[in-house]
Amino acid sequence: MARMLVNPTLLKVGDQITIGDSVFKVALSRNPIPSRSVFDQQHDQVQDLYPKTENDNSSTVQLQELPRLAKGQRLDLEAIRDPYEKLYLPFVWLPTLMFIVTLGALAFLQPETLFVAVGASLGIILLTWISWKLLTATLLGDCIKVGPKQYPQIYGLISDACEILNIQIPDVYIMQGQGLFEVFVARYFLSRGFLILTSNLVDDLTENGSSRELMFFIGRQLGLIARGYFDFWFFKHFLGQFAGLFYLAWQRRCHFTADRLGLLVAGDLDASELALCIITVGSGVATNTNLKAVEQQRRELRASFWGWINLGLSSYPYMVERICRLRKFAEEAAERGLQANSPIAVAALPLRHRTIRALPLMIIHGHDTAARLEIENFLLKQFPHVALITMINEVDGAYSLPEKFERIAGKIKGAVALLTPDDIAMTLRNRSQNFRSRQNVIMEIGWMWGRLGREHCLLLTRGDVEVPSDLAGVELHRFHNSPIECSEMLRNFISQLEMR
């Protein structure tokens, strides 16, 4: 079927156009066609509201990678601090100043009131001490304490972050959250304090296996400790409440500062934004959040009079405001870069992030039972957080072998394959015989390679076993007597899986 292209600028009202058996007459439209510029404006407006793709979370500004702290450098905490936090802080101290002046005047006019004030202060300190001891007993009884031998992945990250921030490691507990997503920090005078993680927060923020989302929230609290947020708690957080709206405004700015510190501890903007989205909408749909639409929602919120009224009465900033401000700070930090000769800098902490949950690793093997047991024992001793999966240990009569393999292998993060000389194969062309691994081993390697990518697969071959040329490009190492000869390669492989 032929198609005729007509230039509309050459047509006049009254002209006739014949297309096939149909005749059309040019008439004047009641709704004139918009100019090209109007179309462009409408298109730009639509593009601002709707992304090109369903999961396009990119910003209008291309973000450079966050700079990293070099050896010997430390964080410039003052530069990270929200500027308005400094502005509101004197107003927070004002009730304390008035309290001291009033107490001094009363002591001068009526000295006996000084003894009453001292007695009341000692009573408050005693009650606080008793409450602290009761809280300690509750945490020890109802929570699990994190330490070098209990969830060492979480403890190791917190320990490294505290060392860089130059603060004491707080006692870390995980408690049943009962639907609450939060990280709590409590300090008693000069004690190192508690860091309490709720189970809901840990579950949702470690669902993808990464530690960065969880470290964003942990970093917020550790950063507040480093910033002195909990110092002089009675004066700033008890008497300071009498500053009214100024105290609420200061609290909101402290949360912005905490988000900045959380970003630098997590070391990744995408993970930090995802963490905020997870506690807002849940882990199920958080990855599909359109950040451009969030920016548009923020503009609508800022145009609302009641939005400002509601904000002024709250100690927490709006979540959409936190998400947008975090990206702006990250862009500023990336543009500023890292000064090589500066002892202090605004940069991400050089933490080695690792897998929080157990790392599911499949062992693909043939008939060499000794080699399989050796590598299993080595991995279990060296990497207690690795969950080893082997088909020989999976007994489930309800599934066929392919179904069982798909069900089990679909959850793993990597695979170590043992290619041992279990079979002898002969080519018809030259009648040469070669040692080969079992056919199921080759099939499972191909399945893993196609599903996970070759960087998630490690091949260990014994002796001169023949390796199919199709597997060229997958990391391969040979051993002669024991797969433990490749222990260094195994350590590097596990470390790389933890960081992905």
C-alpha positions, 0 to 999 in steps of 0.5 A: 500500500502506497503512502503519500507525504504532504507538506501542510505548509503548501495547502490552502483552505479549499484544496482537495486531497485524494488518498485512495478512494477517499477525497478530503477537503482542507478546512480551517480548524477551530483549534489552531495547531500550536507552534513547535515551541509550545509543543516543546514546552508541554513536552518538557513539562511532561518529562519533568513529571514522568521519567523516560523509563519506569525505573529512571531514578536519575537526577537532572544533574549527573552526580560524580562519585563521592570523594573518599577520605585518604589515609591520615585525613579526618572528616571536617565535621563543621563543614558537614554541619547544616548552617542553620543548626549553628544559627538556632543553637544559641536559642536552645541554650537560652533557657539554660542561661535563664535557668542559671541566672534565675537560680543564682538570683534566688540563691542570692536573695534566699540562700536556702533555695540553693540547697533545695535546687542542689537536692532536686538536681541530685534526685534527678541524677539518681533517678536517671542512674536507676533508669539507666540500669533498668534499661541496661537490664532490659536490653541484656534480657530482651535483645541480642548484643552485637559483638566480634562473635555475634553478627561480626559483619555489623560489628566490624563496620560499626567498629571501623566507622567509630575508629575513623570518627574517633569515638568509642564503640557503643554497645550495639543491640538488636531488638524486636521492633514490632513494626517500628523502623528506627535506630536509637542512641542513648548516652548517660553522662560520659558513658559510651552509650547504646546503639539499638537497631530494630529488627524491622530496620535490619530486615528491610535494609539488608534484604539485598545483601548490601550493608550500605543502606543499614550503615546509612542509618547507623552512620547518622547516629554515630555521626551525632555522637561525634558531633556532640549532639548528646552532650549536655543532654539535660540542658540541650534536650530538657531545658532546651525544649522551653525555647519552643519553635527554636528548639524544634527548628534546631532539631530539624536541622540536626536531622539534616546534619545526621543525614549528611553524616549517614551518607558519608558513612554509607559512601553511596548516594543511591543506597542512602536514598534507597534507605530513606525510601525503604522506611517511607514506603517499604522495601517492596516498592522502594526501588521503583521510587521515581526521584524526579516525582519526589522533587515535584512533590517537594515543590508542591509541598513548599507552595502549601501554607499549611505545609509550612505550619505543620513543619514548624510544629514538628521536630522532624523534617519532611521525608521528601525534603530529606531525600532532596537535600541529601542529593544536593549535599552529595552533588556539592561534596562531589563538586568540591572534591578532595584536597590531597594536602588537607588534614580534614575533608568532606568525603566518604569514609573508607569503609570496606562494606560487606554482606550483612546477611549470610552469603549463599554460595553453591558448591558445584561438584562431581564424584570427587567427594574428598575435594568437595569436603575439603573445600566445604570445611575450609569455607566454613572455618574461614568464612562462618557467614557463608551459607554453603549449598550443595545439591547432594545435601538437598533432599526433596522428593516433591521436585524433579532435579531441574526444579530443585536446582532452579528453586535452590540456585535462584537464591545464591550469590555465587558459585564455586565449581570443582572440575575434577577428572571423573569421566573419560571422553573420546573424540571421533575425529582423532580418537584421542581420550581426555579427562573431563568433569561430569556433565552435570557440572558443566550444565550447572556452571552454564546455568550459573554463568548465564544467571549471575554473570561470570564474575560470580563464578569461580572454577577450580580444576584438578590436574589436566582435566579438559575445560570446554572452550566455551568457558573461556573468560570465567575465572579458573585456577588449577590445583593438583592435590587439594583445592585448598591450594587455591585458598588465596583465590577463594578468599579474594572471590568471597571478598568480591562477592561481599562487596557486590 
